C-alpha cells in the first residue's frame, strides 16, 4: 500500500525540498502507519494553523511523538529551522 502524497507544486524550491524530506522521514519512522501527507503552497499558507497535514492509521501519543521528531529532524537536516517564504 502506497502513501498518498499531495503538495502544491507552485511552492518554492526550499519549501518543496523540506516537504519531501519530511515525507521521507515520516515514512521511515511511521512505516505502514502513515496514510497521507498534504502540504500547502508555502510555510506561511496556513489552514487551521497548519501547513502540512499528516494522516496516520490512528492518532496516539506515539504517532504524535514520531511526527514531531520527523519535522524537527527534517528541518535540522536541511538547515531550515523556522523556514518562511
Number of C-alpha atoms within 10 A of each C-alpha: 5 8 15 11 13 14 16 12 12 10 17 13 11 14 19 20 14 22 25 16 19 23 25 15 20 23 17 13 16 18 13 13 16 22 18 16 20 17 24 22 19 23 20 13 15 13 10 5 8 12 16 21 12 15 15 17 12 11 10 9 8 11 19 13 10 15 21 12 16 22 20 15 16 22 18 13 13 12 11 14 14 9 13 11 11
